[in-house]
Each structure stands twice: as structure tokens, then as C-alpha cells.
Amino acid sequence: MPVSKKAGSQIVTVDRRTQNRRNKEASEAEVKAMVAAERRKDKVQRRRQIDPTTCERDYSNDEVEFMKALEQYKRTSGRMFPTCSEILEVIRGLGYVRTSTTSQIESTAEALEQQLDSLVEGNTEPAKS
């Protein structure tokens, strides 16, 4: 009497690959080189770090310089949300300094208010301070 086998009683292995890719080990340097080449290929001067809701706007050179400096700071420090002190540090790193003190600003504002008041009162020449 012939022996009949049920379906699924035997294991069949089908390997369509010509070589086993998983056993081929690349050195760490080769992997890094491949990743770097891939990044360079895809890297285009994009505005990925700029808020997408304002991408239609044309930024001045100073604004673009600040955005790039802040993005660089985020990458080097590992902080995606820098504090106000850290942002001030980036601004100072770009060479910006405060040119006038608060008292100078207040005195200038007062002088401008006096000139405006004298013009509103009908004097054609602003008051001298």
C-alpha cells in the first residue's frame, strides 16, 4: 500500500538570492564612507531648519546667517530648544553688541516725545532739548 503524505508535512526551502548579503560584512570605515557619500549626494542647500510657514519670505543675509548659526549651535550642543541665554550667546558669537544703554534709550524717547508734543501743539519748529 502506497504511503501518502499530507500537505505541509515536508519543509521546502527556496532561496532565490545569488549570495547571502547578510553574511557579507563591511568594515566600519566602508559603512561610514557609504553613509557620508549618500548624505553628500542628497545634501542640497535647503531651508529645512527654517519654519515652513514662513518659507515664502525672502530673508536678509543677516537673518539667514543667524538662522544658520543657531542651527549649528543646536547640532553641536545637542539642544533642540536653546534657552534665551544660549540664543544671546549665539548672537554675541556673530559679533553683535549692545550699542546704547537703557538710560540712553529712555532719554532719547523722552526727547522725541517732547518734540512730538510741540509739533502737535502747533509749533512748526520742534522744541530743542
Backbone hydrogen bonds, N-H to C=O, Kabsch-Sander energy under -0.5 kcal/mol:
donor,donor_aa,acceptor,acceptor_aa,energy
4,S,2,P,-0.5
9,S,6,K,-1.6
12,V,10,Q,-0.6
14,V,12,V,-0.5
16,R,14,V,-0.6
21,R,19,Q,-1.0
23,N,20,N,-0.5
24,K,20,N,-0.6
25,E,23,N,-0.8
26,A,24,K,-0.5
31,V,27,S,-2.2
32,K,28,E,-2.4
33,A,29,A,-2.3
34,M,30,E,-2.4
35,V,31,V,-2.4
36,A,32,K,-2.6
37,A,33,A,-2.3
38,E,34,M,-2.1
39,R,35,V,-2.3
40,R,36,A,-2.5
41,K,37,A,-2.1
42,D,38,E,-1.9
43,K,39,R,-1.6
44,V,42,D,-0.5
46,R,44,V,-1.7
50,I,47,R,-1.4
54,T,51,D,-1.7
55,C,52,P,-1.0
57,R,54,T,-1.3
59,Y,57,R,-0.6
64,V,60,S,-2.3
65,E,61,N,-2.4
66,F,62,D,-2.3
67,M,63,E,-2.6
68,K,64,V,-2.5
69,A,65,E,-2.3
70,L,66,F,-2.7
71,E,67,M,-2.2
72,Q,68,K,-2.5
73,Y,69,A,-2.2
74,K,70,L,-2.4
75,R,71,E,-2.1
76,T,72,Q,-2.6
77,S,73,Y,-2.6
78,G,74,K,-1.6
79,R,74,K,-0.5
80,M,78,G,-0.6
87,I,83,T,-2.2
88,L,84,C,-2.5
89,E,85,S,-1.8
90,V,86,E,-1.9
91,I,87,I,-2.4
92,R,88,L,-2.6
93,G,89,E,-2.0
94,L,90,V,-1.2
94,L,91,I,-0.6
95,G,92,R,-1.5
96,Y,91,I,-1.7
105,I,101,T,-1.9
106,E,102,T,-2.5
107,S,103,S,-2.3
108,T,104,Q,-2.0
109,A,105,I,-2.3
110,E,106,E,-2.3
111,A,107,S,-2.1
112,L,108,T,-2.2
113,E,109,A,-2.2
114,Q,110,E,-2.2
115,Q,111,A,-2.1
116,L,112,L,-2.4
117,D,113,E,-2.6
118,S,114,Q,-2.2
119,L,115,Q,-1.8
120,V,116,L,-2.2
121,E,117,D,-1.9
122,G,119,L,-0.9
123,N,118,S,-1.8
